[in-house]
Amino acid sequence: MTREERTKRFLHDRFGLFIHWGLYAIPARGEWVRSHERISKAEYERYFAEFDASRYDPKAWARAAREAGLKYAVLTTKHHDGFCLFDSGLTEYKATNAPAGRDLVREYVDAFRAEGLGIGFYYSLIDWHHDDYPAYGDRYHPERDNEAFRDKPIDFDRYVAYMHGQVKELLTNYGKIDIMWFDFSYDDMTGEKWKASELVGMIRSLQPHVVIDNRLGNINAKLPESYAGDFYSPEQIIPPGGIVDANGRPLPWEACITLNENWGYYAEDRAFKPPMHIVRALVECVSKNGNLLLNVGPDAKGEIPRESLDALAGVGEWLRRNGDSIYGCGASELPKPEWGRYTRKGDKLYAHVYDRGIGPIYFQGLKGKIKQARLLRDGSELSVSVPWMADHYSDTDTGAFILLKGAELPDEWDTVIELELLPEGERA
């Protein structure tokens, strides 16, 4: 199966939910708390003893995701601290042995699948709990400066076998999985250090349709490795011009972005992005042939913060009216307009207008090419005309104009105008 075949649904859906949840929600200082604060395994153990997931309701998560217009989700099955939300047969460090007492990944899969959403698994290649993962001198391990670990013997091949075994469990025990999201490679911990060819070969044999991110190899290379993945995954940034490989060919990509400033729950982080920012970030990604993976961090009990849910609900209401300009859409060949962005799907061009400006909206290069124009949110017809003074300006010779009544935009977040373009042979 080709990359194009594997990524067809992924690139149609455009909008996914990232969920970072684990033991780190209890200290509530982000998912890197054990590394940043150099917390020992023994000290961190108390969070394992407290993790009860008493208000975890994946059906509510899934319902909120569907109502927000999200089409798939990616859950942290195991983060860098090594704690597994699933019932792995290869470790005792898992939710079924914590007070939670159950397979939290199973419940996530069942709930999100019931809502018709794509299922994704995040899995950390790093593991600060496993005795055979490098500790002393590692860039990130909590014990990196602990002299007691300097001469501690490890068998890294044993860790790699463990990691491969857990990935096999995830792709064997939960039915069809749509996305496998690995995190992350660094320094010499990359590529075949993880036995990546063998790993991806196993993944493809178990789940031929699954799409894999790029964090095992170099998807941008002229000759990418067999394990380089299916899509690029920029983090906390939307690429200025989309993503292309070393040969200049566009690559599938997905920007992963937090709703506030942290991935895992951080109790003092109140910097939540408003719905308008999320909508415009989503449009920005789609206008450059990309996806948006928007992150939430549930708290220690398993509840998504109210601020996150409110933001998702706002985005969902906008998508209910304007989703045709996102799902199945991609970039337009037209240059970025000064008033906003374009997305396109077949003969439909979607103008995302952010700036009302003065007078009619100008569409450079579209004179004689528009069959009809409508306000997408309600389907109301808009008139394409030429203002009486337009002939006085030479740069308007190829442009079209649409007048929006009033001084304010119908939707201040993003007013979408659907332009149905004439077939090439019928254009003036």
MIKOL-961587 format. One record per residue (C-alpha): residue in three letters; x, y, z. Coordinates in Angstrom, 3 decimals, padded with zeros to 6 digits. Example, Ala and Ser with C-alpha at 12.3 -4.5 7.8 and 13.67 -1.06 7.14 Angstrom:
2
[node "Ala"; [012.300; -004.500; 007.800]];
[node "Ser"; [013.670; -001.060; 007.140]];
This chain:
428
[node "Met"; [000.000; 000.000; 000.000]];
[node "Thr"; [001.356; 003.461; -000.931]];
[node "Arg"; [001.640; 006.487; 001.318]];
[node "Glu"; [-001.015; 008.217; -000.794]];
[node "Glu"; [-003.442; 005.380; -000.154]];
[node "Arg"; [-002.694; 005.253; 003.564]];
[node "Thr"; [-003.056; 009.000; 004.108]];
[node "Lys"; [-006.214; 009.546; 002.052]];
[node "Arg"; [-008.623; 009.580; 005.008]];
[node "Phe"; [-006.108; 011.313; 007.270]];
[node "Leu"; [-005.768; 014.214; 004.844]];
[node "His"; [-009.521; 014.393; 004.285]];
[node "Asp"; [-010.324; 014.657; 007.998]];
[node "Arg"; [-007.867; 017.500; 008.720]];
[node "Phe"; [-008.732; 017.956; 012.437]];
[node "Gly"; [-007.727; 015.640; 015.280]];
[node "Leu"; [-007.593; 015.589; 019.068]];
[node "Phe"; [-004.358; 014.896; 020.959]];
[node "Ile"; [-004.834; 013.653; 024.544]];
[node "His"; [-001.908; 013.688; 027.008]];
[node "Trp"; [-002.872; 011.846; 030.181]];
[node "Gly"; [-000.965; 009.815; 032.725]];
[node "Leu"; [000.577; 009.839; 036.207]];
[node "Tyr"; [002.034; 013.312; 035.572]];
[node "Ala"; [-001.489; 014.750; 035.864]];
[node "Ile"; [-001.263; 014.239; 039.644]];
[node "Pro"; [001.718; 016.555; 040.319]];
[node "Ala"; [000.016; 018.725; 037.672]];
[node "Arg"; [003.198; 020.367; 036.405]];
[node "Gly"; [003.283; 018.957; 032.905]];
[node "Glu"; [004.241; 015.626; 031.370]];
[node "Trp"; [008.007; 016.278; 031.700]];
[node "Val"; [007.825; 016.857; 035.446]];
[node "Arg"; [009.878; 013.770; 036.328]];
[node "Ser"; [012.737; 014.852; 034.044]];
[node "His"; [012.626; 018.576; 034.829]];
[node "Glu"; [012.586; 018.023; 038.590]];
[node "Arg"; [014.827; 014.923; 038.498]];
[node "Ile"; [012.301; 012.867; 040.456]];
[node "Ser"; [013.577; 009.404; 041.301]];
[node "Lys"; [011.650; 006.233; 040.488]];
[node "Ala"; [010.915; 005.684; 044.188]];
[node "Glu"; [009.609; 009.240; 044.654]];
[node "Tyr"; [007.484; 009.020; 041.519]];
[node "Glu"; [005.959; 005.738; 042.724]];
[node "Arg"; [003.513; 007.580; 044.972]];
[node "Tyr"; [001.681; 008.890; 041.909]];
[node "Phe"; [001.222; 005.328; 040.686]];
[node "Ala"; [-000.314; 004.507; 044.069]];
[node "Glu"; [-002.770; 007.423; 043.739]];
[node "Phe"; [-003.859; 007.120; 040.088]];
[node "Asp"; [-007.536; 006.118; 040.323]];
[node "Ala"; [-009.047; 007.739; 037.191]];
[node "Ser"; [-012.231; 008.086; 039.226]];
[node "Arg"; [-013.919; 010.571; 036.883]];
[node "Tyr"; [-012.571; 009.172; 033.614]];
[node "Asp"; [-015.487; 009.067; 031.174]];
[node "Pro"; [-014.194; 008.335; 027.678]];
[node "Lys"; [-017.748; 008.422; 026.297]];
[node "Ala"; [-017.968; 012.067; 027.385]];
[node "Trp"; [-014.539; 012.731; 025.848]];
[node "Ala"; [-015.632; 011.137; 022.576]];
[node "Arg"; [-018.936; 012.985; 022.493]];
[node "Ala"; [-017.198; 016.316; 023.085]];
[node "Ala"; [-014.703; 015.500; 020.314]];
[node "Arg"; [-017.411; 014.631; 017.803]];
[node "Glu"; [-019.435; 017.742; 018.667]];
[node "Ala"; [-016.275; 019.836; 018.235]];
[node "Gly"; [-015.962; 018.613; 014.654]];
[node "Leu"; [-012.873; 016.520; 015.365]];
[node "Lys"; [-012.497; 013.454; 013.157]];
[node "Tyr"; [-009.826; 011.400; 014.943]];
[node "Ala"; [-007.954; 011.253; 018.230]];
[node "Val"; [-004.496; 010.227; 019.452]];
[node "Leu"; [-004.113; 009.102; 023.081]];
[node "Thr"; [-000.856; 008.737; 025.026]];
[node "Thr"; [-000.830; 005.000; 025.677]];
[node "Lys"; [002.633; 005.355; 027.283]];
[node "His"; [004.560; 008.579; 027.807]];
[node "His"; [008.236; 009.062; 028.685]];
[node "Asp"; [007.665; 008.073; 032.330]];
[node "Gly"; [006.903; 004.522; 031.136]];
[node "Phe"; [003.458; 004.235; 032.735]];
[node "Cys"; [001.011; 002.377; 030.490]];
[node "Leu"; [-002.671; 003.245; 030.247]];
[node "Phe"; [-003.225; -000.161; 028.619]];
[node "Asp"; [-003.124; -003.685; 030.020]];
[node "Ser"; [000.302; -004.677; 028.732]];
[node "Gly"; [001.415; -008.220; 029.405]];
[node "Leu"; [005.041; -007.056; 029.448]];
[node "Thr"; [005.042; -004.824; 032.536]];
[node "Glu"; [003.429; -004.375; 035.920]];
[node "Tyr"; [003.644; -000.585; 035.525]];
[node "Lys"; [000.164; -000.087; 034.092]];
[node "Ala"; [-003.286; 001.258; 034.856]];
[node "Thr"; [-004.720; -002.172; 035.614]];
[node "Asn"; [-002.319; -002.431; 038.583]];
[node "Ala"; [-002.890; 001.130; 039.777]];
[node "Pro"; [-006.027; 002.069; 041.758]];
[node "Ala"; [-007.728; 002.724; 038.389]];
[node "Gly"; [-007.797; -001.059; 038.015]];
[node "Arg"; [-008.792; -001.233; 034.371]];
[node "Asp"; [-007.575; -000.925; 030.778]];
[node "Leu"; [-008.102; 002.781; 030.063]];
[node "Val"; [-007.026; 002.440; 026.433]];
[node "Arg"; [-009.681; -000.205; 025.806]];
[node "Glu"; [-012.363; 002.178; 027.069]];
[node "Tyr"; [-010.973; 005.019; 024.935]];
[node "Val"; [-010.968; 002.875; 021.801]];
[node "Asp"; [-014.515; 001.627; 022.346]];
[node "Ala"; [-015.904; 005.098; 023.103]];
[node "Phe"; [-014.244; 006.950; 020.239]];
[node "Arg"; [-014.954; 004.188; 017.750]];
[node "Ala"; [-018.644; 004.303; 018.748]];
[node "Glu"; [-018.700; 008.012; 017.806]];
[node "Gly"; [-017.225; 007.249; 014.375]];
[node "Leu"; [-013.856; 008.810; 015.152]];
[node "Gly"; [-010.495; 007.547; 013.930]];
[node "Ile"; [-008.326; 005.835; 016.558]];
[node "Gly"; [-004.739; 006.896; 017.149]];
[node "Phe"; [-002.120; 005.713; 019.617]];
[node "Tyr"; [000.783; 007.813; 020.883]];
[node "Tyr"; [003.685; 005.713; 022.161]];
[node "Ser"; [006.924; 007.080; 023.600]];
[node "Leu"; [010.119; 005.454; 022.403]];
[node "Ile"; [011.657; 006.771; 025.632]];
[node "Asp"; [011.067; 005.029; 028.957]];
[node "Trp"; [012.431; 006.435; 032.235]];
[node "His"; [010.945; 003.555; 034.256]];
[node "His"; [012.508; 000.622; 032.415]];
[node "Asp"; [015.746; -000.632; 033.990]];
[node "Asp"; [017.396; -001.160; 030.586]];
[node "Tyr"; [016.842; 002.361; 029.286]];
[node "Pro"; [020.020; 004.519; 029.421]];
[node "Ala"; [020.015; 006.789; 032.464]];
[node "Tyr"; [023.349; 008.357; 033.460]];
[node "Gly"; [024.572; 010.825; 030.853]];
[node "Asp"; [021.350; 010.705; 028.835]];
[node "Arg"; [020.083; 014.130; 027.852]];
[node "Tyr"; [016.632; 013.730; 029.426]];
[node "His"; [016.568; 010.870; 031.940]];
[node "Pro"; [015.668; 011.973; 035.507]];
[node "Glu"; [018.789; 010.160; 036.788]];
[node "Arg"; [021.123; 011.661; 034.153]];
[node "Asp"; [023.340; 013.289; 036.806]];
[node "Asn"; [022.989; 010.646; 039.512]];
[node "Glu"; [026.407; 009.085; 040.139]];
[node "Ala"; [024.736; 005.918; 041.446]];
[node "Phe"; [023.717; 005.188; 037.851]];
[node "Arg"; [027.123; 005.826; 036.261]];
[node "Asp"; [028.186; 002.175; 036.145]];
[node "Lys"; [024.751; 000.565; 036.259]];
[node "Pro"; [024.696; -002.233; 033.640]];
[node "Ile"; [021.873; -002.181; 031.106]];
[node "Asp"; [020.814; -004.355; 028.186]];
[node "Phe"; [019.407; -001.922; 025.644]];
[node "Asp"; [018.444; -004.714; 023.234]];
[node "Arg"; [016.199; -006.043; 025.980]];
[node "Tyr"; [014.526; -002.636; 026.217]];
[node "Val"; [014.055; -002.452; 022.433]];
[node "Ala"; [012.465; -005.921; 022.455]];
[node "Tyr"; [010.138; -004.720; 025.222]];
[node "Met"; [009.216; -001.611; 023.242]];
[node "His"; [008.536; -003.612; 020.073]];
[node "Gly"; [006.461; -006.049; 022.102]];
[node "Gln"; [004.271; -003.282; 023.489]];
[node "Val"; [003.696; -001.788; 020.043]];
[node "Lys"; [002.679; -005.250; 018.858]];
[node "Glu"; [000.207; -005.491; 021.740]];
[node "Leu"; [-001.318; -002.130; 020.845]];
[node "Leu"; [-001.712; -003.084; 017.194]];
[node "Thr"; [-003.034; -006.568; 017.926]];
[node "Asn"; [-005.451; -006.200; 020.837]];
[node "Tyr"; [-007.626; -003.209; 019.885]];
[node "Gly"; [-008.856; -003.785; 016.349]];
[node "Lys"; [-008.130; -001.474; 013.427]];
[node "Ile"; [-005.900; 001.438; 014.411]];
[node "Asp"; [-005.677; 004.490; 012.159]];
[node "Ile"; [-002.614; 006.354; 013.482]];
[node "Met"; [000.592; 005.278; 015.240]];
[node "Trp"; [002.271; 008.362; 016.694]];
[node "Phe"; [005.825; 007.805; 017.985]];
[node "Asp"; [007.718; 010.282; 020.167]];
[node "Phe"; [010.696; 010.891; 019.858]];
[node "Ser"; [014.220; 010.499; 018.519]];
[node "Tyr"; [017.207; 012.540; 019.684]];
[node "Asp"; [021.020; 012.497; 019.502]];
[node "Asp"; [022.026; 008.921; 018.586]];
[node "Met"; [018.686; 007.582; 019.810]];
[node "Thr"; [017.174; 007.458; 016.347]];
[node "Gly"; [016.524; 005.183; 013.386]];
[node "Glu"; [018.064; 001.753; 013.732]];
[node "Lys"; [018.924; 002.412; 017.377]];
[node "Trp"; [015.245; 001.521; 017.831]];
[node "Lys"; [015.541; -001.268; 015.210]];
[node "Ala"; [013.181; 000.918; 013.244]];
[node "Ser"; [013.132; -001.126; 010.014]];
[node "Glu"; [012.078; -004.196; 011.949]];
[node "Leu"; [009.557; -002.188; 013.984]];
[node "Val"; [007.844; -000.609; 010.985]];
[node "Gly"; [007.886; -003.911; 009.095]];
[node "Met"; [006.019; -005.470; 011.987]];
[node "Ile"; [003.565; -002.578; 012.101]];
[node "Arg"; [002.835; -002.804; 008.377]];
[node "Ser"; [002.282; -006.561; 008.642]];
[node "Leu"; [-000.244; -006.099; 011.435]];
[node "Gln"; [-002.003; -002.900; 010.277]];
[node "Pro"; [-001.309; -002.125; 006.605]];
[node "His"; [-003.581; 000.938; 006.623]];
[node "Val"; [-002.115; 002.645; 009.708]];
[node "Val"; [-000.368; 005.989; 009.183]];
[node "Ile"; [002.848; 006.607; 011.104]];
[node "Asp"; [004.450; 009.919; 012.049]];
[node "Asn"; [008.003; 010.851; 011.067]];
[node "Arg"; [009.819; 010.622; 014.397]];
[node "Leu"; [011.652; 007.394; 013.703]];
[node "Gly"; [013.509; 008.707; 010.641]];
[node "Asn"; [013.892; 011.500; 008.103]];
[node "Ile"; [010.844; 011.824; 005.880]];
[node "Asn"; [012.304; 014.981; 004.266]];
[node "Ala"; [015.295; 013.204; 002.737]];
[node "Lys"; [015.737; 012.635; -000.996]];
[node "Leu"; [015.731; 008.917; -000.240]];
[node "Pro"; [013.806; 008.562; 003.046]];
[node "Glu"; [014.294; 005.395; 005.070]];
[node "Ser"; [011.686; 002.670; 005.021]];
[node "Tyr"; [010.770; 003.709; 008.555]];
[node "Ala"; [010.582; 007.452; 007.833]];
[node "Gly"; [006.805; 007.500; 008.233]];
[node "Asp"; [003.823; 008.867; 006.357]];
[node "Phe"; [003.525; 012.438; 007.618]];
[node "Tyr"; [005.643; 015.206; 009.093]];
[node "Ser"; [004.760; 016.412; 012.605]];
[node "Pro"; [005.787; 020.007; 013.402]];
[node "Glu"; [005.217; 020.826; 017.074]];
[node "Gln"; [003.849; 024.128; 018.408]];
[node "Ile"; [004.366; 025.818; 015.036]];
[node "Ile"; [002.522; 026.054; 011.741]];
[node "Pro"; [005.072; 025.968; 008.897]];
[node "Pro"; [005.094; 029.233; 006.931]];
[node "Gly"; [004.768; 027.474; 003.564]];
[node "Gly"; [003.669; 023.932; 004.300]];
[node "Ile"; [006.106; 021.014; 004.129]];
[node "Val"; [008.045; 019.680; 001.148]];
[node "Asp"; [010.754; 017.027; 000.957]];
[node "Ala"; [014.314; 017.446; -000.346]];
[node "Asn"; [013.001; 016.925; -003.878]];
[node "Gly"; [010.497; 019.771; -003.515]];
[node "Arg"; [007.466; 017.477; -003.385]];
[node "Pro"; [004.682; 018.301; -000.890]];
[node "Leu"; [004.536; 016.009; 002.134]];
[node "Pro"; [001.521; 015.146; 004.263]];
[node "Trp"; [001.867; 016.980; 007.563]];
[node "Glu"; [000.094; 017.640; 010.821]];
[node "Ala"; [000.857; 020.444; 013.274]];
[node "Cys"; [000.417; 019.362; 016.900]];
[node "Ile"; [-000.577; 022.347; 019.034]];
[node "Thr"; [-001.523; 022.692; 022.698]];
[node "Leu"; [-004.766; 024.378; 023.806]];
[node "Asn"; [-002.845; 026.157; 026.560]];
[node "Glu"; [000.951; 026.108; 027.075]];
[node "Asn"; [001.448; 022.490; 028.169]];
[node "Trp"; [000.699; 019.011; 026.837]];
[node "Gly"; [000.005; 017.257; 030.126]];
[node "Tyr"; [-002.226; 018.754; 032.814]];
[node "Tyr"; [-000.646; 021.802; 034.474]];
[node "Ala"; [-002.914; 023.216; 037.155]];
[node "Glu"; [-001.486; 026.746; 037.064]];
[node "Asp"; [-001.514; 027.069; 033.279]];
[node "Arg"; [-004.591; 029.155; 032.448]];
[node "Ala"; [-003.368; 030.427; 029.060]];
[node "Phe"; [-006.094; 028.731; 027.033]];
[node "Lys"; [-006.418; 029.690; 023.403]];
[node "Pro"; [-009.814; 031.184; 022.465]];
[node "Pro"; [-011.925; 029.407; 019.827]];
[node "Met"; [-011.176; 032.068; 017.191]];
[node "His"; [-007.453; 031.319; 017.425]];
[node "Ile"; [-008.100; 027.611; 017.035]];
[node "Val"; [-010.369; 028.131; 014.023]];
[node "Arg"; [-007.787; 030.307; 012.315]];
[node "Ala"; [-004.995; 027.863; 013.140]];
[node "Leu"; [-007.038; 025.064; 011.576]];
[node "Val"; [-007.670; 027.143; 008.456]];
[node "Glu"; [-003.976; 028.045; 008.294]];
[node "Cys"; [-003.027; 024.366; 008.309]];
[node "Val"; [-005.587; 023.344; 005.686]];
[node "Ser"; [-004.660; 026.291; 003.454]];
[node "Lys"; [-001.150; 024.759; 003.327]];
[node "Asn"; [-002.292; 021.126; 002.836]];
[node "Gly"; [-001.846; 020.287; 006.509]];
[node "Asn"; [-003.807; 018.922; 009.460]];
[node "Leu"; [-004.212; 020.263; 012.988]];
[node "Leu"; [-003.834; 017.943; 015.997]];
[node "Leu"; [-005.137; 019.957; 018.950]];
[node "Asn"; [-004.100; 018.829; 022.436]];
[node "Val"; [-006.004; 018.598; 025.704]];
[node "Gly"; [-004.570; 017.479; 029.048]];
[node "Pro"; [-007.121; 015.813; 031.359]];
[node "Asp"; [-006.619; 016.250; 035.101]];
[node "Ala"; [-005.605; 013.606; 037.635]];
[node "Lys"; [-009.153; 012.290; 037.948]];
[node "Gly"; [-009.656; 012.059; 034.195]];
[node "Glu"; [-011.667; 015.177; 033.405]];
[node "Ile"; [-010.836; 017.485; 030.505]];
[node "Pro"; [-010.626; 021.066; 031.881]];
[node "Arg"; [-013.789; 023.120; 031.409]];
[node "Glu"; [-011.850; 025.815; 029.537]];
[node "Ser"; [-010.737; 023.221; 026.987]];
[node "Leu"; [-014.264; 021.878; 026.565]];
[node "Asp"; [-015.679; 025.369; 026.104]];
[node "Ala"; [-013.077; 026.170; 023.443]];
[node "Leu"; [-013.800; 022.894; 021.634]];
[node "Ala"; [-017.532; 023.604; 021.719]];
[node "Gly"; [-016.982; 027.007; 020.124]];
[node "Val"; [-014.901; 025.504; 017.343]];
[node "Gly"; [-017.547; 022.832; 016.844]];
[node "Glu"; [-020.271; 025.412; 016.324]];
[node "Trp"; [-018.167; 027.208; 013.706]];
[node "Leu"; [-017.438; 023.897; 011.944]];
[node "Arg"; [-021.113; 022.927; 011.990]];
[node "Arg"; [-021.749; 025.866; 009.691]];
[node "Asn"; [-018.434; 026.057; 007.853]];
[node "Gly"; [-016.983; 022.541; 007.879]];
[node "Asp"; [-017.271; 022.194; 004.098]];
[node "Ser"; [-014.357; 024.628; 003.861]];
[node "Ile"; [-012.154; 022.307; 005.971]];
[node "Tyr"; [-012.946; 018.611; 005.471]];
[node "Gly"; [-011.572; 017.277; 002.210]];
[node "Cys"; [-010.003; 020.646; 001.410]];
[node "Gly"; [-006.448; 021.693; 000.725]];
[node "Ala"; [-004.396; 024.535; -000.648]];
[node "Ser"; [-005.410; 026.792; -003.510]];
[node "Glu"; [-003.049; 027.746; -006.297]];
[node "Leu"; [-003.923; 031.402; -005.655]];
[node "Pro"; [-001.562; 033.571; -003.582]];
[node "Lys"; [-002.510; 034.269; 000.019]];
[node "Pro"; [-004.959; 037.212; 000.002]];
[node "Glu"; [-004.394; 040.213; 002.243]];
[node "Trp"; [-007.796; 039.771; 003.932]];
[node "Gly"; [-007.421; 036.109; 004.993]];
[node "Arg"; [-006.857; 032.648; 003.522]];
[node "Tyr"; [-008.101; 030.305; 000.788]];
[node "Thr"; [-008.921; 026.621; 000.974]];
[node "Arg"; [-010.104; 024.576; -001.992]];
[node "Lys"; [-011.979; 021.380; -002.819]];
[node "Gly"; [-012.515; 020.633; -006.507]];
[node "Asp"; [-014.410; 023.496; -008.165]];
[node "Lys"; [-015.232; 025.058; -004.772]];
[node "Leu"; [-012.929; 027.800; -003.566]];
[node "Tyr"; [-013.419; 028.921; 000.021]];
[node "Ala"; [-012.468; 032.462; 000.961]];
[node "His"; [-011.802; 032.780; 004.695]];
[node "Val"; [-012.234; 036.484; 005.358]];
[node "Tyr"; [-010.697; 037.844; 008.577]];
[node "Asp"; [-010.493; 041.535; 007.683]];
[node "Arg"; [-013.625; 043.376; 006.521]];
[node "Gly"; [-011.695; 046.345; 005.173]];
[node "Ile"; [-013.467; 049.174; 003.320]];
[node "Gly"; [-015.822; 048.536; 000.430]];
[node "Pro"; [-016.168; 045.237; -001.440]];
[node "Ile"; [-013.840; 042.272; -000.946]];
[node "Tyr"; [-011.373; 041.979; -003.827]];
[node "Phe"; [-010.558; 038.565; -005.316]];
[node "Gln"; [-007.426; 038.919; -007.399]];
[node "Gly"; [-007.338; 036.850; -010.582]];
[node "Leu"; [-010.960; 035.642; -010.411]];
[node "Lys"; [-012.751; 038.007; -012.792]];
[node "Gly"; [-014.991; 035.952; -015.111]];
[node "Lys"; [-014.200; 032.721; -013.252]];
[node "Ile"; [-016.911; 032.651; -010.574]];
[node "Lys"; [-020.183; 030.858; -011.323]];
[node "Gln"; [-021.792; 031.767; -008.026]];
[node "Ala"; [-020.923; 032.989; -004.545]];
[node "Arg"; [-022.601; 032.175; -001.259]];
[node "Leu"; [-022.061; 032.807; 002.411]];
[node "Leu"; [-021.188; 029.307; 003.575]];
[node "Arg"; [-022.664; 029.607; 007.069]];
[node "Asp"; [-026.248; 029.989; 005.818]];
[node "Gly"; [-026.105; 029.491; 002.041]];
[node "Ser"; [-027.244; 033.028; 001.266]];
[node "Glu"; [-026.405; 034.299; -002.213]];
[node "Leu"; [-023.775; 036.992; -002.655]];
[node "Ser"; [-023.451; 039.213; -005.687]];
[node "Val"; [-020.293; 039.247; -007.786]];
[node "Ser"; [-020.043; 042.664; -009.448]];
[node "Val"; [-017.694; 045.372; -010.620]];
[node "Pro"; [-017.845; 048.670; -008.705]];
[node "Trp"; [-018.306; 051.704; -010.933]];
[node "Met"; [-014.873; 053.099; -010.098]];
[node "Ala"; [-013.015; 049.809; -010.629]];
[node "Asp"; [-012.155; 050.499; -014.265]];
[node "His"; [-009.961; 053.369; -013.116]];
[node "Tyr"; [-007.447; 050.976; -011.579]];
[node "Ser"; [-005.367; 048.781; -013.871]];
[node "Asp"; [-004.692; 046.117; -011.229]];
[node "Thr"; [-008.421; 045.287; -011.058]];
[node "Asp"; [-008.575; 044.090; -014.678]];
[node "Thr"; [-008.414; 040.429; -013.623]];
[node "Gly"; [-010.121; 040.731; -010.243]];
[node "Ala"; [-013.644; 040.098; -008.976]];
[node "Phe"; [-015.510; 041.933; -006.210]];
[node "Ile"; [-018.074; 040.814; -003.628]];
[node "Leu"; [-019.793; 043.292; -001.331]];
[node "Leu"; [-020.611; 042.247; 002.221]];
[node "Lys"; [-023.302; 044.481; 003.693]];
[node "Gly"; [-022.523; 046.460; 006.824]];
[node "Ala"; [-019.343; 047.531; 008.554]];
[node "Glu"; [-018.840; 044.255; 010.439]];
[node "Leu"; [-018.159; 040.747; 009.169]];
[node "Pro"; [-021.026; 038.253; 009.576]];
[node "Asp"; [-018.583; 036.091; 011.555]];
[node "Glu"; [-015.690; 037.938; 013.194]];
[node "Trp"; [-013.717; 034.695; 013.699]];
[node "Asp"; [-013.765; 033.748; 010.025]];
[node "Thr"; [-016.438; 034.619; 007.478]];
[node "Val"; [-016.342; 031.963; 004.774]];
[node "Ile"; [-017.471; 032.742; 001.237]];
[node "Glu"; [-017.994; 029.694; -000.970]];
[node "Leu"; [-017.055; 030.427; -004.574]];
[node "Glu"; [-018.156; 027.929; -007.196]];
[node "Leu"; [-015.737; 028.303; -010.072]];
[node "Leu"; [-016.672; 027.941; -013.727]];
[node "Pro"; [-015.111; 025.076; -015.687]];
[node "Glu"; [-011.966; 026.137; -017.527]];
[node "Gly"; [-013.714; 026.222; -020.901]];
[node "Glu"; [-016.458; 028.563; -019.691]];
[node "Arg"; [-014.295; 031.223; -018.104]];
[node "Ala"; [-014.148; 034.713; -019.558]];
